Amino acid sequence: MPPQKNWTKPNSRAHRRPNTGAQRAALVVLPSQGCELPVPTIPAGREWSDNEKTRWTELWESPQATQWDETATGTVALLVAYESMLLKGEGTAWIAQEARHASDALGLTPKAMAALGWAVEQSGGSHE
């Protein structure tokens, strides 16, 4: 028999709700045309190549960018730098791992989008 739930302890399982599908957050449908807000200025501190500046703009115009605020600027900048290093063959396994984590944090992978409850709107107005 499982242990009894103790209501007197604040971290007791007795205070936790069962994990049911009804508790899932509503699906956030992202616009397929992407984010139409102004693209933030790329951070200073290093020379950015034309390809990196283009990637910066692509990311900030993505559907996922509609869910970001100014706090995402550093993560996007790191992702651009990591991707650039990897594509030049200068990256390490650590850089690849950090790029993956940044992509997940920004909701850029299918797994991350599912975890965040995001779906991109299909041209017909529904989600993918």
N, C-alpha and C positions, 0 to 999 in steps of 0.2 A: 504494500500500500504506500502511495507517495506521502511525503511529509505534509502535515497540515499547514495551511496558509496562516501566517501570523499577522493579524491586522494591526498589531501594536508597533511593528517595525516599519519605518517609512520606506525602506527599499524591498519590502516583502513582495513576492509575486502576487499577493492578494490585491495589491493596488494596480497591477498591470491588467490591461484589457487583453482578451484573447486576440490573436492575430487573425482577423477575418478579412475577407475581400471587401466588405462594406466599409472598412476603415481606410481604404486606399484613397489617396488624394485624387481629386479630379484630374483628368488628362489635360495637359496644357498643349494646345495645338499651335504650333509655330507657323508663321506665314511663309509660304513657299517662296515668295519673292525676296525674302530675307529682311534684314534690318535696314530701315531707311533713315535712322538717326545719323547725325554727323559722326564721321569716324574720328576718334580721339587722336591727338597728336602722339606719334610714336615717341617713347621715352628717350631722353638724352642719356649720355653716358657712354655711348659707343657709336661707331660709324655703321649705319645700316645700309646694306646694298640695295640696289633697285629691286632685286628679286625679293628681298626681305620686306621692303616697303610695300610691294605688291601683295605679298602674303598677309601682311598686317591688315591691309585694306580688305582683302578677301574674307578674313576671319571676322572683322567687325561688320561686314555686310551679310554674314551668314544668318540663317534663321535663328540659330542658337544665340546670337548676339542680342536678340530682342530681350533675352532674360538676364543679360549682364549689366552691371553698373560700373562705375569708375574703379571699383576695387578689383575688377578683372584685368585691368591694364597690365599689371606686372606679370600675371600668369600668361596672358596672350604674348607679351614681349618675350618671356622665357621660352614659350613654345616655338615662336618664330626663330629664335636663336638656336634652340636645340635642333629643330628640323633642318636648319641651314647647315649646322655642323654635321649632322648625319648624312645629308645629301652630298656633302663635299667629301665624305669618307673620313672625317676628322672626329667622329663621335665614338664614344665608348659604350659599353653595355649600361653603365650608369646613366649616361646621357639619354640613351634609348628608353630606359625605364622612367626617367624624369619626364621625357616627352610624352610617354604613355599616360603618366599620372596627370600631367597638365591637360592633355586631351580629354581625359575622363572628368577632371574637375570642371572643364568648360562645357561638358555635355556634347563633345564632338564625335564620340563613338556610338554605335548602336546600343551597346550595353549600357553606357552612361545615360543615353537618352531614355532608355527603358527605366533605369533606376530613378531618374528624375521625374518620370511621368510625362515626358515630352514626346511629341510626334510632329512631323512636318506635314502641313496641309497639302493634300493632293490638289492638282489644278481644278478638280471638280468641287472643291470646298470641304472634302472630308480629310481624315488623317491617314497616314501611311501605316 
